[in-house]
Amino acid sequence: MRVQSWTPRIYAPLLLGHLGVLLFVGERWILASSYALVLAILVFTVLLCCRRLQLSISHNRPLWALLLSALLAQLAAFALLLVDALHHPQGTLVAFDPTFYFCLGSFWLIAAAAYNPLTPMRRWTTAIDGVLACAIVALFYLTLRRLLGSGEPAQATGRYVMWMFDGMGLFVALFATLRFVGARRAEERRFHFVLAAFALAEMVLPAIHNRFILASESWLPEWLLGWPFVMLGLLLSRRRTVWLRGYRPTRRTRQVAASIAPLMLSLALCLLGFAQLGADRPLAMGALILAVAAYGVRTTVLLGYHQAVEDELRSLRRDLHHKSVRDELTGLLNRAGFRRVLRRAWQEAARVRQAFGIAVVDVDNFKSFNDTYGHLAGDDCLSLVAHTLRQEAGLQPGVVAARYGGEEFVILLSDLDMDRAEAVVQRLRQRVEALQVRHINAAHGVVTISAGLAVMPAGTSLASEKLLRAADDALFAAKRGGRNQVCRAVATEPAVKA
């Protein structure tokens, strides 16, 4: 908060001093003094950017470092302008040419807008975008050098250079704005908002400055040179931007922005390549090939990544589906999975009018087993019983075993009448007893099961819930009758000991 309040108090005297220099300083020192004050503004902005870099979260620091690099390049350019103005007060740029550093600043701004390293795929695409940004700026600089050395009249050359810098500024501003519109995270949105605002000011204010310089002899347009850095410094001094908190891009907006951004880089390089066709055909063809190849490689990387993600999601979906319908301990269907299978099996049985049975199975005296031998032994016991049920169910078509909850299991028996269904359940009971799992509190000294069986005869139709309730009632009858037995029931009729 202290920095936020002090920042305008530092910028205001510098801007007023700059205006005073332009109005009252003599011709000999006016340009050098103007550049000196712009440098002072820029130095303070660099300090604010360094502070923002230190305060930012770790994965955003490269973004602020790239913006700082752009400011340092601008600082070098204005330092060269100052040195040249000291030797040549009319600003003829005889001693030094700052064009390279202005181009370098544009490169760092484009790199900052393209940077997105959160995943390995993003690191690859960021590297490709960095190569394109480097090629764009290099070709732009070569075009400038060719114009400046063409021998054309200074007025015409100045206009061409002005329009080229306008085009570069417009491209950087649009690219940064696109990244801001599609930024996912709040801190990332804040950075790209600052970047887009600075790029827009860097496009508009120098464009106005250049036109006034070409059209008049006044030095007052020089006052505009420091304003982009003042605006950037004011944004950097604020820890939060209130209205940004309400902006959240939709998924469609993020997708569109992510699709357009790489296309903009390739198109910009293609346009610069076409501009070079008449002057340097091999260079132009190389730029066009690089633009197309980089876009193709980037698209291939993205397609491969999305295919891998799709395969992983498909595998996760299968695993989640398996876990949603399977019991983790026994590997049998759980209650949800049983309900699904029951609904389909019952509908099929009702459609073809075949017999359909349900058996509810319970491990006898299981609470006593748990209390005596411990819960780990209880889990082992349930796993062993479930394995036996699964093996027996696998021997008979149309038989499905599931864990209904706790020590209770359920068995679906399709296309089996009461006698055949009872024979299957009796074999299950006998196989569990034959396991000879010791249980000192059981009547038989080993783990046993009891079962209740309900069957819908062929040619009839009875609700599956009614069958399940009848089988559950039959199970209670088996328990009351002494356990380790199977009791049968026909729908809602009283259970009868088998």
Secondary structure, DSSP 8 states (H G I E B T S, - for coil): -HHHHHHHHHHHHHHHHHHHHHHHS-TTTHHHHHHHHHHHHHHHHHHHHHHHHHHS-GGGHHHHHHHHHHHHHHHHHHHHHHHHHHH-TT----S--THHHHHHHHHHHHHHHH---SSHHHHHHHHHHHHHHHHHHHHHHHHHHHHHTS---HHHHHHHHHHHHHHHHHHHHHHHHHHHHH--SHHHHHHHHHHHHHHHHHHHHHHHHHHHHHH---SGGGGGGGHHHHHHHHHHH-S--GGGGG----HHHHHHHHHHHHHHHHHHHHHHHHHTTTT-HHHHHHHHHHHHHHHHHHHHHHHHHHHHHHHHHHHHHHHHHHHHHB-TTT-SB-HHHHHHHHHHHHHHHHHHT--EEEEEEEETTHHHHHHHH-HHHHHHHHHHHHHHHHHHHHTSTTEEEEEEETTEEEEEEET--HHHHHHHHHHHHHHHHHT--B-TTSTTSB--EEEEEEEE-TT----HHHHHHHHHHHHHHHHHTTSSSEEEE-TTS--EE-
